[in-house]
């Protein structure tokens, strides 16, 4: 339920906030630090050969983004920042296996480990701890594994920054499925669900494994269910959409939607992969869906993005964020007074003289489960 830019850069935000809290940084200091973390992560993500080719997780470069953002807030010297960046990377190379196959709790926490490691790297560097001076091009450095690459930082000189190009997730689902899932009301209006004979989906090559390998057709955990395209689409077609309640144990285990899930086939497309990889700025999220009914009718649509697209108006995106706060606050039975304190404090975070003030409004905001 976070954001998207070739991964989930907002996962770094908690680490930058923590660094700002202990330094009593102002909101106007923390916001650029968050933007810096985004830019570093995004620049690496777009400059390095695809993670799927190396087996690493997206947290590989979140480590570095958080370390340097924290280091800037703490006033580290240039040499200390260099050590922080190296310390964030060299001992911390998270494996992508946490996001593939049968998924565990680690799927939802892998970048949390990276964020923690980034903060710890900055702490060590602040105290004078040094690290390998050539973590990329040195002997057995990262280039040894990924191949040489040239870092583009900023990613788009004179253009948009990564923080401006990130999608907001309007629903709690894997980001590349959202555009298709948002078609559920349209599909339900077009045909009764019990008349659907088959659903064929094309996605960028690789996602057919990520989102529709065999474990995704019989999810046992929330982590597997919220990355199962067959489960989420079947649930959306039956229920009308995806909500936080979509992933309760009872709904995940619901045997009544298993037959519908088996009608959903997800195939990889090199053409759509090329379209996605060719994104120069905002990420394109291409997919194609084709539905056949038992009465011989056909529904077909191409998808390129979803309603959380960064090109949407600022007012629309603000409404999405406000709605997410309302949904999450309701889920944990938060009192309306605290919810509104949170809303007021964080929409005005740039004015905070100490970032600890808005952070304190979040006290007690945790799951009841």
Secondary structure, 3 states (H helix, E strand, C coil): CCEECCCCHHHHHHHHHHHHHHHCCCHHHHHHHHHHHHHHHHHHHHHCCCHHHHCECCHHHHHHHHHHHHHHHCCCCHHHHHHHHHHHHHCCCCEHHHHCCCCCHHHHHHHHHHHHHHHHHHHHHHCCCCCCCCCCCCCCCHHHHHCCCCCCCCCCCCCCCHHHHCEECCCCCCHHHHHHHCCHHHHHHHCCHHHEEEEEEEEECCHHHHHHCHHHHCCCCHHHHCCCHHHHHHHHHHHCCCCHHHHCHHHHCCHHHHHHHCCEEEEEEHHHHHHHHCCCCCCCCCEEEEEEECCCCEEEEEECCCCCCCCCCHHHHHHHHHHHHHHHHHHCCCCHHHHHHHHHHHHCHHHCCCCHHHHHCCCCCCCCC
